[in-house]
């Protein structure tokens, strides 16, 4: 009877049936960069996932901000298709529009096909708040649900435990997520596959380490790449906003943020080791895929910005991606370009399902280390204003409708604005490694960088490129910002004949 039921479920979801579908574990961190050494503290992640699997060196997100990126991760859709524009309810974050779409995430597909599904940690930034239905609401697709209400914190939080709100003032959240995951694993057997997503708060602001990790990196300072704390005149106006460069007295605070982020990640690294050990002890590890990644990157001092994300530069859009599992090559790096919208179809395919053609992402090819690849990837961000984050003591409070994230501790240097709205084409092949960005402002400001020759994006080459090349990138980007489905989003135009 059980075999008949599994066959029926497989056929209903166009599955490629397997005798023992694999288990899938995803660890999704919050704001973990890769460009500034954000993976350096993760010794266990490298040992138990990277060394036993594949590390992807060209992994990007569709948007350098939490809620839109997480919606893309869950749905396999670009921002313009899932319409979660920013971190606010009015901007689509856990809005009614999203709640209609979340009936078609990879979680619902796997649960409907017979998987036992588990979620613990941060979901979308506005999940569980009163305006979006409260913590009693359980997103579809999850057999067991432990969703954080609101944005990332480490203490004084509320978790929706299967729809029952539970407040905790003094238990470290990452450790609670670990404990919940280990309890779940203890109750799993080989007879039913499971999906487990763990979403700890680290290293998101306020960057609070577990007490046992405070001071571990006391001698570490932030990376001083060539783009650190330099004034710019060829980028979007927001980056040239004063003070530029940042005053010397602010730099120690950047160093403190940098090492606190590393320290907050150590509990995540311990959690990964404990999860792997639990899987192994319960004879589940050999048939389990583990995926480690982040929702976006981060900058700390680059181009005289303070510390945040929301920008189109490599610090903010590149993320770690390490995967191990039964069919994944061990201890190798893979340069193929990957977007976080690829994870939903990848998870579906690993589970024996055929991903819908309506998804914008494509399954990752684990068999190929072929260097002869080419991909055009879309990155979108929709700037915020009028969100109440312009401090009254800042001199530009008069323009608070258009600005955001302006605080005295940043010397009132704003981190966002309504016209910090951009779309970028991240173009990677065996011969090309470029980025073309267009801003929705009164100047129609554009940027272009040759990443191979200028990895720190110091020189905007938009005025040096051949007109034919610029025209191609502009046309390609215009097509991609409205594309639907991978067959349309992957390569809507032929490649330019002249590469520059």
C-alpha atoms as one frame of an Amber mdcrd trajectory, in Angstrom:
protein
   0.000   0.000   0.000   2.862   2.392   0.887   4.659   1.738  -2.420   1.421
   2.331  -4.327   0.935   5.641  -2.490   4.482   6.796  -3.258   4.082   5.921
  -6.944   0.796   7.825  -7.061   2.381  10.875  -5.434   5.327  10.743  -7.831
   3.070  10.632 -10.868   0.926  13.453  -9.522   3.950  15.731  -9.320   5.701
  14.564 -12.491   8.432  12.980 -10.392  11.306  10.816 -11.414  10.625   8.036
  -8.871  13.428   6.663  -6.770  13.474   3.821  -4.233  14.937   6.052  -1.526
  14.559   9.753  -2.204  17.346  11.709  -0.512  16.992  13.921   2.529  17.779
  17.611   2.003  19.143  20.001   4.645  19.551  23.712   3.883  21.388  26.155
   6.160  20.542  29.738   5.185  22.482  32.428   7.050  21.570  36.115   7.155
  23.885  38.707   5.531  26.951  36.436   5.270  29.428  37.800   2.758  32.094
  35.858   0.925  34.147  38.736  -0.566  35.288  40.115   2.806  36.270  36.776
   4.298  32.884  35.942   5.766  33.552  32.206   5.402  36.886  32.298   7.274
  35.363  31.395  10.674  33.430  28.439   9.224  35.904  25.621   9.852  33.197
  22.977  10.270  31.303  24.115   7.176  34.477  23.746   5.117  35.341  20.397
   6.724  31.936  18.718   6.654  30.360  20.297   3.563  33.077  21.863   1.396
  35.650  19.094   1.726  32.943  16.454   1.292  31.251  18.268  -1.573  31.500
  21.187  -3.971  32.169  24.864  -3.288  30.642  27.173  -5.877  32.810  30.241
  -6.440  30.379  32.232  -8.582  27.247  32.212  -6.437  25.004  35.303  -6.488
  21.648  36.499  -5.184  18.867  38.107  -7.196  18.634  41.016  -4.742  21.075
  42.287  -2.063  18.419  42.499   0.660  16.842  39.917   2.954  13.131  39.617
   2.177  13.256  39.771  -1.652  16.206  37.380  -1.710  14.488  34.897   0.619
  11.351  35.041  -1.514  13.520  34.200  -4.547  15.171  31.331  -2.653  11.808
  29.820  -1.724  10.012  30.381  -5.023  12.733  30.150  -7.688  11.461  33.457
  -9.101  13.028  36.826  -9.834  11.928  39.807  -7.750   9.769  41.234 -10.536
   7.855  37.935 -10.637   7.309  37.254  -6.925   6.826  41.007  -6.268   8.476
  41.105  -2.861  10.213  44.377  -3.595  11.790  45.210  -0.227  11.668  44.437
   3.500   8.376  46.228   4.243   4.818  44.909   4.142   3.904  47.677   1.677
   6.884  46.537  -0.386   5.543  42.996  -0.578   7.369  41.347   2.327   4.969
  38.613   3.500   2.145  40.525   1.864  -1.061  39.001   0.495   0.597  38.727
  -2.906   3.409  36.648  -1.457   1.055  34.496   0.604  -0.664  33.457  -2.616
   2.672  32.578  -4.209   4.028  30.642  -1.225   1.622  27.826  -2.021   4.074
  27.053  -4.858   7.450  26.966  -3.106   9.849  24.026  -3.129   8.531  23.193
   0.357   4.966  22.647  -0.826   6.208  20.583  -3.779   8.268  18.297  -1.534
   5.617  17.969   1.163   2.977  17.092  -1.429   5.279  14.400  -2.826   5.658
  12.698   0.545   8.507  14.545   2.271   8.444  15.356   5.970   9.344  19.061
   6.067  10.853  21.162   8.871  11.685  24.876   9.179  13.408  26.698  12.052
  14.582  30.316  12.192  14.079  33.479  10.221  11.603  33.238   7.335  10.593
  36.526   5.714  11.192  39.762   7.663   7.511  40.565   8.215   6.342  37.027
   8.975   4.264  36.738  12.147   3.624  40.433  12.757   0.064  41.623  13.302
  -0.199  43.259   9.864   0.491  39.957   8.079  -1.707  37.626  10.095   0.250
  37.058  13.284   2.364  34.097  14.457  -0.621  31.740  14.502  -0.345  31.534
  10.726   1.807  28.640   9.461   3.151  28.994   5.912   2.087  26.123   3.638
   4.537  23.337   2.955   5.907  22.719   6.441   5.095  19.633   8.529   6.910
  21.150  11.512   7.239  24.922  11.841   9.414  27.051  14.142   9.409  30.437
  12.409  10.972  33.565  13.897   8.515  36.428  14.183   9.982  39.467  12.421
  13.605  40.232  11.645  16.811  38.683  12.915  17.649  39.042  16.602  19.574
  36.827  19.010  17.636  37.364  22.244  14.168  38.677  23.151  12.394  37.005
  20.259   9.151  35.172  19.579   9.026  31.892  17.675   5.865  30.480  16.153
   6.063  26.847  17.224   3.569  25.236  14.862   1.376  28.319  15.195   1.829
  28.808  18.949   3.804  31.995  19.733   6.565  31.402  22.289   8.549  34.296
  23.725  12.140  33.788  24.847  14.101  36.615  26.504  17.436  34.949  27.233
  17.969  31.821  25.113  20.445  32.311  22.259  18.452  31.838  19.059  21.063
  29.965  17.015  21.393  27.386  19.808  17.602  26.980  19.963  17.512  26.347
  16.200  20.255  23.744  16.660  18.353  22.004  19.460  15.129  21.921  17.445
  16.947  20.487  14.425  18.663  17.751  16.438  15.365  16.727  17.999  13.807
  16.544  14.524  16.653  14.396  13.171  16.368  11.993  16.118  12.802  11.227
  15.053  13.526  10.590  11.355  13.871   7.183   9.724  14.907   5.926   6.313
  11.303   5.116   5.446  10.319   8.751   4.745  12.597  11.414   3.247  12.773
  14.821   4.896  13.513  18.429   4.040  15.002  20.591   6.784  15.705  24.339
   6.473  17.671  26.060   9.242  17.816  29.850   9.102  19.908  31.301  11.954
  20.147  35.082  12.486  23.931  35.342  12.165  25.707  37.409  11.140  22.879
  39.980  10.812  22.877  43.163  12.875  23.078  43.498  15.938  25.899  40.935
  15.404  25.540  39.382  18.883  27.876  36.424  19.521  27.000  33.647  21.913
  28.635  34.382  25.295  31.112  31.530  24.758  32.376  33.218  21.585  32.680
  36.840  22.696  36.207  38.116  22.141  37.405  35.115  20.111  38.412  37.423
  17.249  39.449  40.413  19.368  42.557  40.999  17.244  40.754  40.839  13.886
  40.118  43.992  11.854  37.998  44.573   8.775  39.477  43.892   5.359  41.219
  46.936   3.848  40.774  46.189   0.158  41.687  49.011  -2.281  38.040  50.173
  -2.277  37.940  50.546   1.518  36.921  54.012   2.716  37.638  55.830  -0.517
  35.653  58.755  -1.918  34.065  58.114  -5.302  32.903  60.340  -8.130  31.869
  57.850 -10.810  29.155  55.946  -8.930  25.553  56.550  -7.954  25.116  59.765
  -5.952  24.228  57.894  -2.727  27.784  56.591  -2.426  29.281  60.073  -2.691
  27.016  61.382   0.079  29.071  62.964   2.892  31.083  62.059   4.812  33.400
  60.575   2.196  35.814  59.265   3.204  34.525  58.283   6.611  36.218  60.023
   9.552  39.063  58.169  11.238  37.168  57.890  14.516  34.525  55.713  12.805
  36.960  53.027  11.626  37.290  51.255  15.021  33.510  50.773  14.975  33.784
  49.103  11.560  36.440  46.780  12.984  34.162  45.932  15.909  31.293  45.127
  13.560  33.557  42.952  11.432  34.807  40.776  14.285  31.377  40.621  15.962
  29.945  39.221  12.724  32.633  36.540  12.681  32.009  35.707  16.335  28.241
  35.442  15.815  28.893  32.874  13.064  30.774  30.486  15.345  27.510  29.182
  16.828  26.309  28.485  13.283  29.524  26.610  12.551  29.007  24.509  15.680
  25.404  23.857  14.651  26.544  22.519  11.281  28.924  20.071  12.969  26.196
  18.921  15.364  23.693  18.428  12.531  26.186  16.381  10.518  27.003  14.263
  13.575  23.298  13.671  14.277  22.665  12.656  10.674  25.604  10.272  10.810
  24.598   8.788  14.180  21.122   8.085  12.827  22.462   6.486   9.612  20.993
   9.292   7.497  24.091  11.163   6.316  24.974   9.105   3.236  21.567   9.796
   1.696  21.410  13.478   2.629  22.240  16.611   0.643  23.494  19.545   2.698
  23.316  23.034   1.190  24.986  26.011   2.889  24.352  29.552   1.642  23.237
  33.080   2.606  20.445  35.458   1.607  22.836  38.273   0.595  26.319  39.618
   1.160  27.502  42.680   3.075  29.802  45.672   2.894  31.842  47.244   5.673
  33.517  50.513   4.662  33.704  49.916   0.912  33.433  53.169  -1.080  33.001
  55.055   2.216  29.759  53.272   2.972  29.372  52.240   6.584  28.002  48.695
   7.113  24.960  47.392   5.302  23.974  45.777   1.968  21.522  47.123  -0.730
  24.251  47.943  -3.278  25.098  46.282  -6.625  28.740  45.589  -5.812  30.332
  42.172  -5.368  30.464  42.454  -1.569  26.661  42.637  -1.456  25.569  40.217
  -4.198  28.106  37.357  -3.897  27.257  34.689  -1.328  28.747  31.400  -0.148
  27.352  28.203  -1.628  28.635  24.785  -0.571  26.798  21.539  -1.305  27.502
  17.915  -0.404  25.441  14.826  -1.113  25.249  11.443  -2.819  25.801  12.742
  -6.369  28.024  15.755  -5.610  31.737  15.656  -6.385  33.941  15.818  -3.302
  36.455  18.504  -2.383  36.212  20.469  -5.609  35.429  24.046  -6.565  33.015
  24.836  -9.355  33.050  28.118 -11.262  29.690  27.785 -12.994  27.534  30.886
 -12.343  24.700  30.164  -9.912  21.824  32.318  -8.633  19.763  31.723  -5.518
  16.705  31.200  -7.765  18.473  28.005  -8.873  18.134  26.431  -5.430  14.363
  25.811  -5.616  14.538  23.832  -8.902  17.718  22.121  -7.671  16.001  20.954
  -4.483  12.987  19.767  -6.461  15.173  17.818  -8.870  17.192  16.247  -6.055
  13.886  15.122  -4.557  12.958  13.369  -7.788  10.564  16.050  -9.021  10.502
  17.810 -12.368  10.767  21.575 -11.688   7.998  23.641 -13.341   9.023  25.560
 -16.441   7.518  28.670 -14.844  10.517  28.940 -12.481  13.140  31.533 -13.417
  16.021  29.455 -12.049  17.497  26.201 -13.330  18.791  23.103 -11.529  22.501
  23.115 -10.751  24.547  20.701 -12.843  26.623  18.724 -10.334  28.283  16.559
 -12.986  30.041  19.292 -14.888  33.224  21.194 -14.161  33.183  22.472 -17.723
  34.796  25.899 -18.024  32.980  26.623 -21.275  29.907  28.223 -19.723  28.072
  31.487 -20.167  25.303  33.025 -18.131  23.531  36.354 -17.878  22.203  36.892
 -14.357  19.742  39.540 -13.234  20.135  41.378  -9.918  17.358  43.778  -8.880
  16.933  46.186  -5.982  14.108  48.622  -5.272  15.260  51.419  -2.964  13.305
  52.444   0.094  12.321  55.842   1.449   9.765  57.074   3.933  10.343  54.140
   6.280  10.954  56.163   9.439  14.692  55.524   9.523  15.922  59.098   8.996
  16.958  60.282  12.449  15.520  63.736  13.320  18.994  64.946  14.249  20.286
  64.352  10.706  20.532  67.465   8.520  18.471  65.977   5.669  15.372  65.090
   7.656  13.536  67.420   5.263  13.999  64.778   2.565  12.932  61.823   4.703
  10.342  60.787   2.094  13.152  59.825  -0.268  15.896  58.650   2.112  16.309
  55.723   4.494  18.764  54.239   6.980  20.233  57.600   8.083  21.588  57.488
  11.646  23.881  59.717  13.751  26.179  56.759  14.476  26.800  56.657  10.713
  27.485  60.404  10.756  24.030  60.583   9.124  25.327  58.954   5.960  22.264
  57.313   4.454  22.407  53.703   3.320  19.370  53.808   1.057  17.136  56.061
  -1.027  14.167  55.680  -3.328  16.366  56.169  -6.376  18.832  53.577  -5.141
  16.728  51.409  -7.437  18.726  49.432  -9.945  18.866  46.436 -12.219  22.167
  44.784 -13.054  23.244  42.213 -15.581  25.996  40.054 -14.114  27.594  38.453
 -17.176  30.040  35.546 -16.718  31.602  33.196 -19.251  35.016  31.690 -19.921
  35.972  34.971 -21.647  33.769  37.573 -19.936  33.337  38.706 -16.344  31.409
  41.973 -16.401  28.638  43.826 -14.683  26.281  46.392 -16.182  23.897  48.335
 -13.916  21.200  50.882 -14.652  19.631  53.081 -11.969  16.072  54.402 -12.004
  16.896  58.018 -11.243  16.648  61.358 -13.006  20.064  60.818 -14.625  19.420
  57.223 -15.768  22.802  56.582 -14.205  24.702  53.564 -15.502  27.743  51.665
 -14.293  29.876  48.980 -15.872  32.821  47.029 -14.504  35.319  44.537 -15.898
  35.626  42.324 -12.822  38.602  40.280 -14.044  40.725  43.388 -14.471  39.071
  45.446 -11.743  37.884  43.092  -8.950  37.264  45.962  -6.523  35.109  47.892
  -9.008  37.191  51.028  -8.780  36.719  52.157 -12.383  33.362  52.673 -14.042
  34.092  51.842 -17.697  30.696  52.795 -19.074  32.158  55.682 -21.094  35.041
  53.560 -22.395  33.064  50.643 -23.791  32.249  50.300 -27.479  28.777  51.660
 -28.303  27.741  48.288 -29.739  28.635  46.513 -26.500  26.823  49.059 -24.349
  23.782  48.814 -26.583  23.740  45.026 -26.254  23.940  45.140 -22.443  21.225
  47.775 -22.271  18.968  45.756 -24.540  19.646  42.492 -22.711  18.896  44.084
 -19.343  15.671  45.619 -20.642  14.529  42.142 -21.657  15.561  40.473 -18.427
  13.719  42.818 -16.056  10.401  41.562 -17.448  11.326  37.948 -18.234   9.308
  34.986 -16.974  10.539  31.395 -16.889  14.099  30.133 -17.258  13.898  29.661
 -21.032  13.179  33.399 -21.344  15.331  34.693 -18.479  18.509  32.797 -19.265
  19.517  34.372 -22.556  16.841  36.461 -24.307  19.376  37.835 -26.811  22.346
  36.436 -28.688  25.772  37.357 -27.409  27.561  40.447 -28.760  30.100  39.813
 -31.495  32.524  42.333 -30.027  33.571  41.728 -26.429  35.797  44.730 -25.825
